[in-house]
Amino acid sequence: MTPPLIAAWELKEALQGPRPPRLLDCRARLGDPDAGHGLWWKAHLPASHHLDLDRDLAGPPGEGGAPPAAGTGSVHRHAPAPRAVAGGAHRGL
């Protein structure tokens, strides 16, 4: 299994390869539900997709908070590639 975090040079090579990974950016700011997309827009990796914490990754709020969304369709639409990569924005790619 490929580790979820890789070096910037490894990501650059993978993105140029025949089966590039799908890059999912799930950054968020607690207390500011609209901040995630703006943070992604300011400093995202080329070809990355932003997933919103509340809309795409959490279930409906209930007692005790919002649980992780079961079978989130948004994640499956963006991440069918066999090798997903997670991490922050890297400079120098």
PyMOL Python script that loads the backbone (N, CA, C, O; Angstrom):
from pymol import cmd

cmd.read_pdbstr("""\
ATOM      1  N   MET A   1       0.837  -1.180   0.000  1.00  0.00           N
ATOM      2  CA  MET A   1       0.000   0.000   0.000  1.00  0.00           C
ATOM      3  C   MET A   1       0.881   1.243   0.000  1.00  0.00           C
ATOM      4  O   MET A   1       1.882   1.290   0.715  1.00  0.00           O
ATOM      5  N   THR A   2       0.525   2.240  -0.787  1.00  0.00           N
ATOM      6  CA  THR A   2       1.269   3.489  -0.873  1.00  0.00           C
ATOM      7  C   THR A   2       0.962   4.356   0.338  1.00  0.00           C
ATOM      8  O   THR A   2      -0.204   4.519   0.695  1.00  0.00           O
ATOM      9  N   PRO A   3       1.997   4.922   0.986  1.00  0.00           N
ATOM     10  CA  PRO A   3       1.736   5.825   2.109  1.00  0.00           C
ATOM     11  C   PRO A   3       0.903   7.019   1.639  1.00  0.00           C
ATOM     12  O   PRO A   3       1.033   7.436   0.488  1.00  0.00           O
ATOM     13  N   PRO A   4       0.052   7.575   2.499  1.00  0.00           N
ATOM     14  CA  PRO A   4      -0.807   8.672   2.065  1.00  0.00           C
ATOM     15  C   PRO A   4      -0.074   9.981   1.815  1.00  0.00           C
ATOM     16  O   PRO A   4      -0.580  10.822   1.073  1.00  0.00           O
ATOM     17  N   LEU A   5       1.106  10.186   2.408  1.00  0.00           N
ATOM     18  CA  LEU A   5       1.863  11.412   2.175  1.00  0.00           C
ATOM     19  C   LEU A   5       3.126  11.091   1.409  1.00  0.00           C
ATOM     20  O   LEU A   5       3.827  10.129   1.721  1.00  0.00           O
ATOM     21  N   ILE A   6       3.414  11.902   0.402  1.00  0.00           N
ATOM     22  CA  ILE A   6       4.611  11.682  -0.411  1.00  0.00           C
ATOM     23  C   ILE A   6       5.363  12.995  -0.548  1.00  0.00           C
ATOM     24  O   ILE A   6       4.829  14.068  -0.264  1.00  0.00           O
ATOM     25  N   ALA A   7       6.600  12.893  -0.985  1.00  0.00           N
ATOM     26  CA  ALA A   7       7.425  14.081  -1.198  1.00  0.00           C
ATOM     27  C   ALA A   7       6.925  14.842  -2.428  1.00  0.00           C
ATOM     28  O   ALA A   7       6.304  14.261  -3.318  1.00  0.00           O
ATOM     29  N   ALA A   8       7.203  16.143  -2.468  1.00  0.00           N
ATOM     30  CA  ALA A   8       6.763  16.975  -3.587  1.00  0.00           C
ATOM     31  C   ALA A   8       7.287  16.445  -4.917  1.00  0.00           C
ATOM     32  O   ALA A   8       6.553  16.442  -5.905  1.00  0.00           O
ATOM     33  N   TRP A   9       8.535  15.999  -4.963  1.00  0.00           N
ATOM     34  CA  TRP A   9       9.091  15.493  -6.222  1.00  0.00           C
ATOM     35  C   TRP A   9       8.382  14.211  -6.654  1.00  0.00           C
ATOM     36  O   TRP A   9       8.211  13.973  -7.849  1.00  0.00           O
ATOM     37  N   GLU A  10       7.967  13.378  -5.686  1.00  0.00           N
ATOM     38  CA  GLU A  10       7.228  12.158  -6.029  1.00  0.00           C
ATOM     39  C   GLU A  10       5.856  12.500  -6.603  1.00  0.00           C
ATOM     40  O   GLU A  10       5.394  11.870  -7.555  1.00  0.00           O
ATOM     41  N   LEU A  11       5.213  13.503  -6.015  1.00  0.00           N
ATOM     42  CA  LEU A  11       3.910  13.931  -6.526  1.00  0.00           C
ATOM     43  C   LEU A  11       4.050  14.485  -7.933  1.00  0.00           C
ATOM     44  O   LEU A  11       3.235  14.183  -8.805  1.00  0.00           O
ATOM     45  N   LYS A  12       5.066  15.287  -8.158  1.00  0.00           N
ATOM     46  CA  LYS A  12       5.292  15.848  -9.495  1.00  0.00           C
ATOM     47  C   LYS A  12       5.448  14.736 -10.531  1.00  0.00           C
ATOM     48  O   LYS A  12       4.850  14.798 -11.606  1.00  0.00           O
ATOM     49  N   GLU A  13       6.243  13.728 -10.214  1.00  0.00           N
ATOM     50  CA  GLU A  13       6.428  12.595 -11.138  1.00  0.00           C
ATOM     51  C   GLU A  13       5.121  11.839 -11.354  1.00  0.00           C
ATOM     52  O   GLU A  13       4.790  11.470 -12.481  1.00  0.00           O
ATOM     53  N   ALA A  14       4.383  11.610 -10.276  1.00  0.00           N
ATOM     54  CA  ALA A  14       3.120  10.877 -10.385  1.00  0.00           C
ATOM     55  C   ALA A  14       2.110  11.632 -11.243  1.00  0.00           C
ATOM     56  O   ALA A  14       1.388  11.023 -12.032  1.00  0.00           O
ATOM     57  N   LEU A  15       2.054  12.960 -11.091  1.00  0.00           N
ATOM     58  CA  LEU A  15       1.111  13.763 -11.873  1.00  0.00           C
ATOM     59  C   LEU A  15       1.450  13.758 -13.357  1.00  0.00           C
ATOM     60  O   LEU A  15       0.570  13.956 -14.195  1.00  0.00           O
ATOM     61  N   GLN A  16       2.716  13.532 -13.686  1.00  0.00           N
ATOM     62  CA  GLN A  16       3.139  13.497 -15.080  1.00  0.00           C
ATOM     63  C   GLN A  16       3.080  12.087 -15.659  1.00  0.00           C
ATOM     64  O   GLN A  16       3.331  11.896 -16.849  1.00  0.00           O
ATOM     65  N   GLY A  17       2.754  11.104 -14.833  1.00  0.00           N
ATOM     66  CA  GLY A  17       2.726   9.715 -15.269  1.00  0.00           C
ATOM     67  C   GLY A  17       1.453   9.349 -16.005  1.00  0.00           C
ATOM     68  O   GLY A  17       0.563  10.182 -16.175  1.00  0.00           O
ATOM     69  N   PRO A  18       1.367   8.095 -16.444  1.00  0.00           N
ATOM     70  CA  PRO A  18       0.215   7.644 -17.222  1.00  0.00           C
ATOM     71  C   PRO A  18      -1.074   7.526 -16.406  1.00  0.00           C
ATOM     72  O   PRO A  18      -2.165   7.589 -16.973  1.00  0.00           O
ATOM     73  N   ARG A  19      -0.968   7.358 -15.093  1.00  0.00           N
ATOM     74  CA  ARG A  19      -2.146   7.250 -14.229  1.00  0.00           C
ATOM     75  C   ARG A  19      -1.997   8.203 -13.044  1.00  0.00           C
ATOM     76  O   ARG A  19      -1.739   7.766 -11.922  1.00  0.00           O
ATOM     77  N   PRO A  20      -2.159   9.501 -13.292  1.00  0.00           N
ATOM     78  CA  PRO A  20      -1.948  10.469 -12.212  1.00  0.00           C
ATOM     79  C   PRO A  20      -2.972  10.290 -11.087  1.00  0.00           C
ATOM     80  O   PRO A  20      -4.123   9.935 -11.343  1.00  0.00           O
ATOM     81  N   PRO A  21      -2.554  10.534  -9.856  1.00  0.00           N
ATOM     82  CA  PRO A  21      -3.489  10.429  -8.728  1.00  0.00           C
ATOM     83  C   PRO A  21      -4.480  11.584  -8.752  1.00  0.00           C
ATOM     84  O   PRO A  21      -4.219  12.628  -9.350  1.00  0.00           O
ATOM     85  N   ARG A  22      -5.601  11.389  -8.106  1.00  0.00           N
ATOM     86  CA  ARG A  22      -6.560  12.478  -7.903  1.00  0.00           C
ATOM     87  C   ARG A  22      -6.204  13.149  -6.594  1.00  0.00           C
ATOM     88  O   ARG A  22      -6.016  12.475  -5.581  1.00  0.00           O
ATOM     89  N   LEU A  23      -6.110  14.450  -6.604  1.00  0.00           N
ATOM     90  CA  LEU A  23      -5.736  15.203  -5.419  1.00  0.00           C
ATOM     91  C   LEU A  23      -6.988  15.793  -4.783  1.00  0.00           C
ATOM     92  O   LEU A  23      -7.711  16.570  -5.407  1.00  0.00           O
ATOM     93  N   LEU A  24      -7.229  15.415  -3.544  1.00  0.00           N
ATOM     94  CA  LEU A  24      -8.396  15.892  -2.813  1.00  0.00           C
ATOM     95  C   LEU A  24      -7.943  16.797  -1.684  1.00  0.00           C
ATOM     96  O   LEU A  24      -7.133  16.393  -0.850  1.00  0.00           O
ATOM     97  N   ASP A  25      -8.453  18.002  -1.648  1.00  0.00           N
ATOM     98  CA  ASP A  25      -8.086  18.988  -0.644  1.00  0.00           C
ATOM     99  C   ASP A  25      -9.311  19.223   0.228  1.00  0.00           C
ATOM    100  O   ASP A  25     -10.342  19.691  -0.255  1.00  0.00           O
ATOM    101  N   CYS A  26      -9.199  18.903   1.489  1.00  0.00           N
ATOM    102  CA  CYS A  26     -10.331  18.998   2.411  1.00  0.00           C
ATOM    103  C   CYS A  26     -10.099  20.041   3.488  1.00  0.00           C
ATOM    104  O   CYS A  26     -10.618  19.915   4.597  1.00  0.00           O
ATOM    105  N   ARG A  27      -9.329  21.064   3.174  1.00  0.00           N
ATOM    106  CA  ARG A  27      -9.022  22.047   4.212  1.00  0.00           C
ATOM    107  C   ARG A  27     -10.298  22.760   4.652  1.00  0.00           C
ATOM    108  O   ARG A  27     -11.233  22.957   3.876  1.00  0.00           O
ATOM    109  N   ALA A  28     -10.294  23.135   5.927  1.00  0.00           N
ATOM    110  CA  ALA A  28     -11.448  23.795   6.533  1.00  0.00           C
ATOM    111  C   ALA A  28     -10.967  24.660   7.680  1.00  0.00           C
ATOM    112  O   ALA A  28      -9.829  24.534   8.130  1.00  0.00           O
ATOM    113  N   ARG A  29     -11.832  25.532   8.147  1.00  0.00           N
ATOM    114  CA  ARG A  29     -11.547  26.343   9.320  1.00  0.00           C
ATOM    115  C   ARG A  29     -12.759  26.230  10.232  1.00  0.00           C
ATOM    116  O   ARG A  29     -13.852  26.681   9.890  1.00  0.00           O
ATOM    117  N   LEU A  30     -12.554  25.624  11.393  1.00  0.00           N
ATOM    118  CA  LEU A  30     -13.650  25.466  12.336  1.00  0.00           C
ATOM    119  C   LEU A  30     -14.209  26.833  12.713  1.00  0.00           C
ATOM    120  O   LEU A  30     -13.452  27.777  12.946  1.00  0.00           O
ATOM    121  N   GLY A  31     -15.513  26.935  12.773  1.00  0.00           N
ATOM    122  CA  GLY A  31     -16.160  28.195  13.094  1.00  0.00           C
ATOM    123  C   GLY A  31     -16.411  29.074  11.880  1.00  0.00           C
ATOM    124  O   GLY A  31     -17.089  30.096  11.989  1.00  0.00           O
ATOM    125  N   ASP A  32     -15.876  28.695  10.725  1.00  0.00           N
ATOM    126  CA  ASP A  32     -16.082  29.455   9.491  1.00  0.00           C
ATOM    127  C   ASP A  32     -16.322  28.458   8.361  1.00  0.00           C
ATOM    128  O   ASP A  32     -15.404  28.140   7.605  1.00  0.00           O
ATOM    129  N   PRO A  33     -17.552  27.968   8.246  1.00  0.00           N
ATOM    130  CA  PRO A  33     -17.824  26.888   7.294  1.00  0.00           C
ATOM    131  C   PRO A  33     -17.570  27.243   5.832  1.00  0.00           C
ATOM    132  O   PRO A  33     -17.416  26.344   5.005  1.00  0.00           O
ATOM    133  N   ASP A  34     -17.523  28.519   5.497  1.00  0.00           N
ATOM    134  CA  ASP A  34     -17.285  28.898   4.100  1.00  0.00           C
ATOM    135  C   ASP A  34     -15.815  29.124   3.779  1.00  0.00           C
ATOM    136  O   ASP A  34     -15.485  29.412   2.629  1.00  0.00           O
ATOM    137  N   ALA A  35     -14.931  29.004   4.746  1.00  0.00           N
ATOM    138  CA  ALA A  35     -13.516  29.326   4.540  1.00  0.00           C
ATOM    139  C   ALA A  35     -12.772  28.290   3.709  1.00  0.00           C
ATOM    140  O   ALA A  35     -11.839  28.649   2.991  1.00  0.00           O
ATOM    141  N   GLY A  36     -13.150  27.028   3.781  1.00  0.00           N
ATOM    142  CA  GLY A  36     -12.385  25.963   3.125  1.00  0.00           C
ATOM    143  C   GLY A  36     -12.146  26.190   1.647  1.00  0.00           C
ATOM    144  O   GLY A  36     -11.016  26.060   1.176  1.00  0.00           O
ATOM    145  N   HIS A  37     -13.187  26.524   0.914  1.00  0.00           N
ATOM    146  CA  HIS A  37     -13.027  26.712  -0.527  1.00  0.00           C
ATOM    147  C   HIS A  37     -12.109  27.889  -0.824  1.00  0.00           C
ATOM    148  O   HIS A  37     -11.279  27.817  -1.731  1.00  0.00           O
ATOM    149  N   GLY A  38     -12.252  28.967  -0.068  1.00  0.00           N
ATOM    150  CA  GLY A  38     -11.382  30.128  -0.264  1.00  0.00           C
ATOM    151  C   GLY A  38      -9.926  29.817   0.026  1.00  0.00           C
ATOM    152  O   GLY A  38      -9.036  30.266  -0.697  1.00  0.00           O
ATOM    153  N   LEU A  39      -9.677  29.051   1.078  1.00  0.00           N
ATOM    154  CA  LEU A  39      -8.300  28.649   1.405  1.00  0.00           C
ATOM    155  C   LEU A  39      -7.726  27.777   0.294  1.00  0.00           C
ATOM    156  O   LEU A  39      -6.567  27.931  -0.089  1.00  0.00           O
ATOM    157  N   TRP A  40      -8.538  26.868  -0.214  1.00  0.00           N
ATOM    158  CA  TRP A  40      -8.105  26.008  -1.324  1.00  0.00           C
ATOM    159  C   TRP A  40      -7.799  26.870  -2.554  1.00  0.00           C
ATOM    160  O   TRP A  40      -6.778  26.673  -3.212  1.00  0.00           O
ATOM    161  N   TRP A  41      -8.670  27.808  -2.859  1.00  0.00           N
ATOM    162  CA  TRP A  41      -8.510  28.627  -4.055  1.00  0.00           C
ATOM    163  C   TRP A  41      -7.230  29.446  -4.013  1.00  0.00           C
ATOM    164  O   TRP A  41      -6.577  29.629  -5.041  1.00  0.00           O
ATOM    165  N   LYS A  42      -6.863  29.943  -2.830  1.00  0.00           N
ATOM    166  CA  LYS A  42      -5.669  30.784  -2.691  1.00  0.00           C
ATOM    167  C   LYS A  42      -4.375  29.999  -2.879  1.00  0.00           C
ATOM    168  O   LYS A  42      -3.390  30.561  -3.356  1.00  0.00           O
ATOM    169  N   ALA A  43      -4.350  28.722  -2.520  1.00  0.00           N
ATOM    170  CA  ALA A  43      -3.078  27.984  -2.541  1.00  0.00           C
ATOM    171  C   ALA A  43      -3.302  26.502  -2.774  1.00  0.00           C
ATOM    172  O   ALA A  43      -2.910  25.673  -1.953  1.00  0.00           O
ATOM    173  N   HIS A  44      -3.935  26.164  -3.899  1.00  0.00           N
ATOM    174  CA  HIS A  44      -4.165  24.745  -4.165  1.00  0.00           C
ATOM    175  C   HIS A  44      -3.172  24.199  -5.194  1.00  0.00           C
ATOM    176  O   HIS A  44      -2.587  24.936  -5.988  1.00  0.00           O
ATOM    177  N   LEU A  45      -3.014  22.898  -5.142  1.00  0.00           N
ATOM    178  CA  LEU A  45      -2.200  22.227  -6.146  1.00  0.00           C
ATOM    179  C   LEU A  45      -2.979  22.183  -7.457  1.00  0.00           C
ATOM    180  O   LEU A  45      -4.190  21.961  -7.444  1.00  0.00           O
ATOM    181  N   PRO A  46      -2.309  22.390  -8.583  1.00  0.00           N
ATOM    182  CA  PRO A  46      -3.004  22.279  -9.865  1.00  0.00           C
ATOM    183  C   PRO A  46      -3.697  20.919  -9.973  1.00  0.00           C
ATOM    184  O   PRO A  46      -3.149  19.899  -9.554  1.00  0.00           O
ATOM    185  N   ALA A  47      -4.869  20.919 -10.520  1.00  0.00           N
ATOM    186  CA  ALA A  47      -5.679  19.716 -10.750  1.00  0.00           C
ATOM    187  C   ALA A  47      -6.284  19.131  -9.481  1.00  0.00           C
ATOM    188  O   ALA A  47      -6.877  18.054  -9.527  1.00  0.00           O
ATOM    189  N   SER A  48      -6.146  19.817  -8.350  1.00  0.00           N
ATOM    190  CA  SER A  48      -6.754  19.288  -7.128  1.00  0.00           C
ATOM    191  C   SER A  48      -8.239  19.627  -7.092  1.00  0.00           C
ATOM    192  O   SER A  48      -8.693  20.565  -7.749  1.00  0.00           O
ATOM    193  N   HIS A  49      -8.979  18.858  -6.325  1.00  0.00           N
ATOM    194  CA  HIS A  49     -10.411  19.055  -6.139  1.00  0.00           C
ATOM    195  C   HIS A  49     -10.647  19.411  -4.678  1.00  0.00           C
ATOM    196  O   HIS A  49     -10.060  18.800  -3.785  1.00  0.00           O
ATOM    197  N   HIS A  50     -11.496  20.387  -4.435  1.00  0.00           N
ATOM    198  CA  HIS A  50     -11.828  20.737  -3.058  1.00  0.00           C
ATOM    199  C   HIS A  50     -13.071  19.977  -2.634  1.00  0.00           C
ATOM    200  O   HIS A  50     -14.072  19.958  -3.350  1.00  0.00           O
ATOM    201  N   LEU A  51     -13.001  19.350  -1.464  1.00  0.00           N
ATOM    202  CA  LEU A  51     -14.161  18.717  -0.856  1.00  0.00           C
ATOM    203  C   LEU A  51     -14.510  19.504   0.392  1.00  0.00           C
ATOM    204  O   LEU A  51     -13.654  19.726   1.249  1.00  0.00           O
ATOM    205  N   ASP A  52     -15.761  19.926   0.501  1.00  0.00           N
ATOM    206  CA  ASP A  52     -16.214  20.700   1.633  1.00  0.00           C
ATOM    207  C   ASP A  52     -16.502  19.776   2.811  1.00  0.00           C
ATOM    208  O   ASP A  52     -17.160  18.746   2.665  1.00  0.00           O
ATOM    209  N   LEU A  53     -15.997  20.162   3.976  1.00  0.00           N
ATOM    210  CA  LEU A  53     -16.148  19.341   5.168  1.00  0.00           C
ATOM    211  C   LEU A  53     -17.613  19.050   5.470  1.00  0.00           C
ATOM    212  O   LEU A  53     -17.977  17.895   5.694  1.00  0.00           O
ATOM    213  N   ASP A  54     -18.458  20.078   5.481  1.00  0.00           N
ATOM    214  CA  ASP A  54     -19.866  19.881   5.822  1.00  0.00           C
ATOM    215  C   ASP A  54     -20.664  19.273   4.678  1.00  0.00           C
ATOM    216  O   ASP A  54     -21.437  18.341   4.900  1.00  0.00           O
ATOM    217  N   ARG A  55     -20.499  19.770   3.475  1.00  0.00           N
ATOM    218  CA  ARG A  55     -21.307  19.326   2.339  1.00  0.00           C
ATOM    219  C   ARG A  55     -20.910  17.937   1.842  1.00  0.00           C
ATOM    220  O   ARG A  55     -21.779  17.122   1.530  1.00  0.00           O
ATOM    221  N   ASP A  56     -19.614  17.662   1.765  1.00  0.00           N
ATOM    222  CA  ASP A  56     -19.147  16.437   1.118  1.00  0.00           C
ATOM    223  C   ASP A  56     -18.725  15.320   2.063  1.00  0.00           C
ATOM    224  O   ASP A  56     -18.761  14.148   1.689  1.00  0.00           O
ATOM    225  N   LEU A  57     -18.324  15.671   3.290  1.00  0.00           N
ATOM    226  CA  LEU A  57     -17.718  14.659   4.152  1.00  0.00           C
ATOM    227  C   LEU A  57     -18.469  14.368   5.443  1.00  0.00           C
ATOM    228  O   LEU A  57     -18.141  13.405   6.136  1.00  0.00           O
ATOM    229  N   ALA A  58     -19.463  15.174   5.782  1.00  0.00           N
ATOM    230  CA  ALA A  58     -20.180  14.969   7.040  1.00  0.00           C
ATOM    231  C   ALA A  58     -21.643  14.641   6.761  1.00  0.00           C
ATOM    232  O   ALA A  58     -22.230  15.104   5.783  1.00  0.00           O
ATOM    233  N   GLY A  59     -22.205  13.841   7.637  1.00  0.00           N
ATOM    234  CA  GLY A  59     -23.620  13.546   7.559  1.00  0.00           C
ATOM    235  C   GLY A  59     -24.416  14.688   8.161  1.00  0.00           C
ATOM    236  O   GLY A  59     -23.847  15.689   8.595  1.00  0.00           O
ATOM    237  N   PRO A  60     -25.732  14.538   8.187  1.00  0.00           N
ATOM    238  CA  PRO A  60     -26.555  15.601   8.768  1.00  0.00           C
ATOM    239  C   PRO A  60     -26.275  15.767  10.257  1.00  0.00           C
ATOM    240  O   PRO A  60     -26.028  14.784  10.955  1.00  0.00           O
ATOM    241  N   PRO A  61     -26.311  17.010  10.749  1.00  0.00           N
ATOM    242  CA  PRO A  61     -26.068  17.234  12.168  1.00  0.00           C
ATOM    243  C   PRO A  61     -27.121  16.543  13.016  1.00  0.00           C
ATOM    244  O   PRO A  61     -28.287  16.440  12.634  1.00  0.00           O
ATOM    245  N   GLY A  62     -26.694  16.084  14.144  1.00  0.00           N
ATOM    246  CA  GLY A  62     -27.602  15.425  15.076  1.00  0.00           C
ATOM    247  C   GLY A  62     -27.062  15.570  16.476  1.00  0.00           C
ATOM    248  O   GLY A  62     -26.159  16.368  16.732  1.00  0.00           O
ATOM    249  N   GLU A  63     -27.612  14.807  17.363  1.00  0.00           N
ATOM    250  CA  GLU A  63     -27.135  14.842  18.739  1.00  0.00           C
ATOM    251  C   GLU A  63     -25.669  14.426  18.764  1.00  0.00           C
ATOM    252  O   GLU A  63     -25.322  13.348  18.280  1.00  0.00           O
ATOM    253  N   GLY A  64     -24.825  15.257  19.314  1.00  0.00           N
ATOM    254  CA  GLY A  64     -23.402  14.948  19.370  1.00  0.00           C
ATOM    255  C   GLY A  64     -22.624  15.442  18.167  1.00  0.00           C
ATOM    256  O   GLY A  64     -21.429  15.166  18.061  1.00  0.00           O
ATOM    257  N   GLY A  65     -23.264  16.167  17.253  1.00  0.00           N
ATOM    258  CA  GLY A  65     -22.546  16.698  16.101  1.00  0.00           C
ATOM    259  C   GLY A  65     -22.856  15.954  14.817  1.00  0.00           C
ATOM    260  O   GLY A  65     -23.743  15.101  14.776  1.00  0.00           O
ATOM    261  N   ALA A  66     -22.124  16.283  13.782  1.00  0.00           N
ATOM    262  CA  ALA A  66     -22.333  15.665  12.472  1.00  0.00           C
ATOM    263  C   ALA A  66     -21.372  14.496  12.312  1.00  0.00           C
ATOM    264  O   ALA A  66     -20.158  14.683  12.392  1.00  0.00           O
ATOM    265  N   PRO A  67     -21.893  13.299  12.089  1.00  0.00           N
ATOM    266  CA  PRO A  67     -21.019  12.138  11.896  1.00  0.00           C
ATOM    267  C   PRO A  67     -20.427  12.131  10.491  1.00  0.00           C
ATOM    268  O   PRO A  67     -20.922  12.835   9.611  1.00  0.00           O
ATOM    269  N   PRO A  68     -19.381  11.351  10.268  1.00  0.00           N
ATOM    270  CA  PRO A  68     -18.881  11.197   8.895  1.00  0.00           C
ATOM    271  C   PRO A  68     -19.995  10.662   8.004  1.00  0.00           C
ATOM    272  O   PRO A  68     -20.773   9.806   8.424  1.00  0.00           O
ATOM    273  N   ALA A  69     -20.070  11.154   6.806  1.00  0.00           N
ATOM    274  CA  ALA A  69     -21.105  10.716   5.873  1.00  0.00           C
ATOM    275  C   ALA A  69     -20.782   9.311   5.375  1.00  0.00           C
ATOM    276  O   ALA A  69     -19.682   9.051   4.887  1.00  0.00           O
ATOM    277  N   ALA A  70     -21.731   8.432   5.499  1.00  0.00           N
ATOM    278  CA  ALA A  70     -21.545   7.056   5.024  1.00  0.00           C
ATOM    279  C   ALA A  70     -21.687   7.022   3.510  1.00  0.00           C
ATOM    280  O   ALA A  70     -22.663   7.534   2.962  1.00  0.00           O
ATOM    281  N   GLY A  71     -20.714   6.421   2.837  1.00  0.00           N
ATOM    282  CA  GLY A  71     -20.785   6.272   1.384  1.00  0.00           C
ATOM    283  C   GLY A  71     -20.889   7.595   0.655  1.00  0.00           C
ATOM    284  O   GLY A  71     -21.684   7.724  -0.276  1.00  0.00           O
ATOM    285  N   THR A  72     -20.113   8.571   1.053  1.00  0.00           N
ATOM    286  CA  THR A  72     -20.222   9.898   0.454  1.00  0.00           C
ATOM    287  C   THR A  72     -19.989   9.841  -1.046  1.00  0.00           C
ATOM    288  O   THR A  72     -18.894   9.518  -1.507  1.00  0.00           O
ATOM    289  N   GLY A  73     -21.019  10.155  -1.791  1.00  0.00           N
ATOM    290  CA  GLY A  73     -20.928  10.129  -3.246  1.00  0.00           C
ATOM    291  C   GLY A  73     -19.907  11.093  -3.788  1.00  0.00           C
ATOM    292  O   GLY A  73     -19.254  10.803  -4.791  1.00  0.00           O
ATOM    293  N   SER A  74     -19.751  12.244  -3.144  1.00  0.00           N
ATOM    294  CA  SER A  74     -18.807  13.238  -3.620  1.00  0.00           C
ATOM    295  C   SER A  74     -17.379  12.711  -3.584  1.00  0.00           C
ATOM    296  O   SER A  74     -16.619  12.926  -4.528  1.00  0.00           O
ATOM    297  N   VAL A  75     -17.009  12.033  -2.524  1.00  0.00           N
ATOM    298  CA  VAL A  75     -15.668  11.468  -2.431  1.00  0.00           C
ATOM    299  C   VAL A  75     -15.478  10.429  -3.523  1.00  0.00           C
ATOM    300  O   VAL A  75     -14.432  10.406  -4.172  1.00  0.00           O
ATOM    301  N   HIS A  76     -16.455   9.580  -3.737  1.00  0.00           N
ATOM    302  CA  HIS A  76     -16.330   8.534  -4.755  1.00  0.00           C
ATOM    303  C   HIS A  76     -16.279   9.116  -6.162  1.00  0.00           C
ATOM    304  O   HIS A  76     -15.617   8.555  -7.034  1.00  0.00           O
ATOM    305  N   ARG A  77     -16.967  10.234  -6.398  1.00  0.00           N
ATOM    306  CA  ARG A  77     -16.893  10.871  -7.717  1.00  0.00           C
ATOM    307  C   ARG A  77     -15.497  11.418  -7.981  1.00  0.00           C
ATOM    308  O   ARG A  77     -15.010  11.363  -9.110  1.00  0.00           O
ATOM    309  N   HIS A  78     -14.853  11.943  -6.945  1.00  0.00           N
ATOM    310  CA  HIS A  78     -13.547  12.575  -7.125  1.00  0.00           C
ATOM    311  C   HIS A  78     -12.377  11.623  -6.936  1.00  0.00           C
ATOM    312  O   HIS A  78     -11.274  11.932  -7.386  1.00  0.00           O
ATOM    313  N   ALA A  79     -12.570  10.490  -6.297  1.00  0.00           N
ATOM    314  CA  ALA A  79     -11.422   9.667  -5.916  1.00  0.00           C
ATOM    315  C   ALA A  79     -11.471   8.219  -6.379  1.00  0.00           C
ATOM    316  O   ALA A  79     -11.116   7.336  -5.599  1.00  0.00           O
ATOM    317  N   PRO A  80     -11.886   7.930  -7.594  1.00  0.00           N
ATOM    318  CA  PRO A  80     -11.840   6.528  -8.014  1.00  0.00           C
ATOM    319  C   PRO A  80     -10.447   6.056  -8.412  1.00  0.00           C
ATOM    320  O   PRO A  80     -10.233   4.862  -8.620  1.00  0.00           O
ATOM    321  N   ALA A  81      -9.488   6.996  -8.519  1.00  0.00           N
ATOM    322  CA  ALA A  81      -8.129   6.607  -8.895  1.00  0.00           C
ATOM    323  C   ALA A  81      -7.556   5.677  -7.833  1.00  0.00           C
ATOM    324  O   ALA A  81      -7.835   5.856  -6.647  1.00  0.00           O
ATOM    325  N   PRO A  82      -6.765   4.693  -8.229  1.00  0.00           N
ATOM    326  CA  PRO A  82      -6.250   3.720  -7.261  1.00  0.00           C
ATOM    327  C   PRO A  82      -5.263   4.302  -6.269  1.00  0.00           C
ATOM    328  O   PRO A  82      -4.969   3.659  -5.261  1.00  0.00           O
ATOM    329  N   ARG A  83      -4.744   5.488  -6.512  1.00  0.00           N
ATOM    330  CA  ARG A  83      -3.746   6.077  -5.631  1.00  0.00           C
ATOM    331  C   ARG A  83      -4.136   7.503  -5.294  1.00  0.00           C
ATOM    332  O   ARG A  83      -3.915   8.409  -6.097  1.00  0.00           O
ATOM    333  N   ALA A  84      -4.705   7.715  -4.136  1.00  0.00           N
ATOM    334  CA  ALA A  84      -5.078   9.056  -3.705  1.00  0.00           C
ATOM    335  C   ALA A  84      -3.945   9.630  -2.864  1.00  0.00           C
ATOM    336  O   ALA A  84      -3.269   8.892  -2.147  1.00  0.00           O
ATOM    337  N   VAL A  85      -3.738  10.919  -2.945  1.00  0.00           N
ATOM    338  CA  VAL A  85      -2.664  11.599  -2.229  1.00  0.00           C
ATOM    339  C   VAL A  85      -3.286  12.681  -1.362  1.00  0.00           C
ATOM    340  O   VAL A  85      -4.145  13.433  -1.822  1.00  0.00           O
ATOM    341  N   ALA A  86      -2.856  12.761  -0.118  1.00  0.00           N
ATOM    342  CA  ALA A  86      -3.360  13.792   0.785  1.00  0.00           C
ATOM    343  C   ALA A  86      -2.213  14.673   1.225  1.00  0.00           C
ATOM    344  O   ALA A  86      -1.065  14.232   1.262  1.00  0.00           O
ATOM    345  N   GLY A  87      -2.511  15.895   1.554  1.00  0.00           N
ATOM    346  CA  GLY A  87      -1.480  16.771   2.074  1.00  0.00           C
ATOM    347  C   GLY A  87      -1.787  18.215   1.787  1.00  0.00           C
ATOM    348  O   GLY A  87      -2.782  18.529   1.132  1.00  0.00           O
ATOM    349  N   GLY A  88      -0.942  19.096   2.272  1.00  0.00           N
ATOM    350  CA  GLY A  88      -1.124  20.523   2.057  1.00  0.00           C
ATOM    351  C   GLY A  88      -0.535  20.951   0.736  1.00  0.00           C
ATOM    352  O   GLY A  88       0.019  20.143  -0.008  1.00  0.00           O
ATOM    353  N   ALA A  89      -0.661  22.221   0.456  1.00  0.00           N
ATOM    354  CA  ALA A  89      -0.129  22.758  -0.795  1.00  0.00           C
ATOM    355  C   ALA A  89       1.397  22.810  -0.696  1.00  0.00           C
ATOM    356  O   ALA A  89       1.946  23.325   0.277  1.00  0.00           O
ATOM    357  N   HIS A  90       2.066  22.278  -1.701  1.00  0.00           N
ATOM    358  CA  HIS A  90       3.528  22.282  -1.736  1.00  0.00           C
ATOM    359  C   HIS A  90       3.977  23.271  -2.809  1.00  0.00           C
ATOM    360  O   HIS A  90       3.362  23.364  -3.872  1.00  0.00           O
ATOM    361  N   ARG A  91       5.014  23.982  -2.537  1.00  0.00           N
ATOM    362  CA  ARG A  91       5.576  24.911  -3.513  1.00  0.00           C
ATOM    363  C   ARG A  91       6.652  24.186  -4.324  1.00  0.00           C
ATOM    364  O   ARG A  91       7.228  23.198  -3.868  1.00  0.00           O
ATOM    365  N   GLY A  92       6.909  24.680  -5.504  1.00  0.00           N
ATOM    366  CA  GLY A  92       8.006  24.160  -6.303  1.00  0.00           C
ATOM    367  C   GLY A  92       7.654  22.976  -7.170  1.00  0.00           C
ATOM    368  O   GLY A  92       8.551  22.281  -7.648  1.00  0.00           O
ATOM    369  N   LEU A  93       6.377  22.724  -7.389  1.00  0.00           N
ATOM    370  CA  LEU A  93       6.006  21.615  -8.283  1.00  0.00           C
ATOM    371  C   LEU A  93       6.040  22.059  -9.718  1.00  0.00           C
ATOM    372  O   LEU A  93       5.758  21.267 -10.616  1.00  0.00           O
TER     373      LEU A  93
END
""", "prot")
cmd.dss("prot")
cmd.show_as("cartoon", "prot")
cmd.util.cbc("prot")
cmd.orient("prot")
